[in-house]
Amino acid sequence: MAFETPQIPYNGQIREITLGKGAGAVTVGGETAYPFYSFDGSMPHVPVIAMEVYDAVADDWTEAAIKPFADVIHDPVKWAQKCIKEYGAQMICLQLAGTDPNGLDGDADNAALIVKKVAEAIDVPLIVWGTSNHEKDTEVLTKVSEICRGENLIIGPLEEGNYKNIAPIAIECGHTVIACSPIDINLAKQLNILLGNLGVPDDKIIMDPTVSSIGYGIEYAYSVMERMQIAALTQNDEKLQYPIICNIAAETWKTKEVRIPTEENPSLGDITKRAVMLEAMSAMTLATAGADILIMRHPEAIRLVKEMLIELTAA
């Protein structure tokens, strides 16, 4: 008896969303089958990598993380430009860590000016990421939305505790929002519904299901994303048919494995290679789970992921 490949009955599609503006705009989404299932349907856009830039770098960054950006690490504009010119960044994610009230507690007006300078200095889409402190993010991200009106920034994270305050202003100013939920398919769907009820258009929502790195619960994050894909593509659940963004670098580079010096535990191998591989493997795991945008940090990890994505999507 001849073997017949099982057929998956797809009846849904991930929405295509265009981010940024002009010649540097990037389109994500559009899948009609599970990630990289080119034999079942189409995957019109390869997952996009956004490189991190910080408004203020924490003093606990490892040498491996600092070295590629040592000459620009105190200037977000030059840092972003280097990511694009030298490392081919398709998007930039500006992490506003300096506004964290538990850290530097930077001023909202100053943060907005930094965002505006970066946005004006680059020609690729710009993600602006807050601190997940609801009160401070509301103050900062609304100010950012207003001062960068018309730039089509990607603003987040919008969570249940702050979406009502940030989303209306962000959308009125022409931006896209990131709906962030804590690794739960039902909470993700609920937040998307709430944003829709608030008047946020479907083509202005990106989902952040919250993720982790390898060794820290990534299998749970993977399974939640997988269930989202199943519901969106085979059950035609319109409230889960949004592209997914994964903030991988922030999770990977805070793990103990990227901080233990080589000489302290030689069995773990070289500290730089170890950190790069942890980030690259985490990114690829989440790409196969359905991520459309991968936020990453180290250029070598990004190179490895790009090579693998080319292999997976080659005709």
C-alpha positions, 0 to 999 in steps of 0.5 A: 500500500502506498503511503499517503501524507496526512492532510491538515485541513487549514481554514485560516490565515495569519494576517499580513501587517506592514510595519514601518514606512517607506522603502524600509517598511517590513511586512510580516505574517500571511502564513496559511500553514504551520511554520515552515510547512511549505508543503502544506501552504504558503509562508510568504515572509521569512521571520524578521530579526530586530536587533536590540538597542538600549537607551541606557545599558545596565552595568551587569552586561557581560563582555560578550554582549558589550564587545560588538557595540563597545564603540557606540553603546552610549549613543542609541542613534549610532548603535542603531545605525551600526546594527543596520549598516554593519549587521544588516538589521531588518528592524530595530528594537529600542529598549527603554530600560533607562525609564524603569522606576526600579532603576534609573527612572528616566524622564518620559520627555527625554525618553521620547526625544531619544526615540524620535532621534533614533526614528529619524536616523534609521530607515527600518521599522522601529520597535519601542519597548517599555519596562512593563511597569504599567504606570511608567509605561503609560507615561512614557509610551503615550509621550513617545506616540505623540512625539513620533506621530506618523512614524508607524512605530511598534509600541509595547508592551501593552498589557491588561493593566495599561492597554486602555491608556496607551492604545487609543493614543498610539493608534490615533498617532498612527502606530502599531501596538504589541499585545503582551500576555503571560504565556496563556492562549486564553489571556492572549485572545482576551487581550486581542478582543479587548483591543478590538473593542477599544477600536484598535484595527486588526492590522495594528496588532502584534502578539507577544505571548511572552517567552523564555530561553532554552533551559528556562521553560521554553517548552511551555512557551513553545506549546502555547504558541503552537496552540495559538497557531493551531487555533488560528490556522485550523480552527479559523480563530480570527482573534489569534490570527495576528503575527507574533513577536518574541523578545528573546534577547532580554530573556537569554542574556539574563540567564546564569549560563551566559554569565558564568566565566569560562575559568569558573566552570570549564565544562560549560565551554567558552562563555561567549560561544555558550551565550551565542548558542543559547540565544541562537537556539532559543530564537530558532526554537521560537521561530519554528513555533510561529514567531514572525519577529525575533528580537535578538542581540548578538551579531553572531547569534543573528548570523546563525539564525539567518543561515538556518532560516535560509535553509528552512525556506529554500525552494 
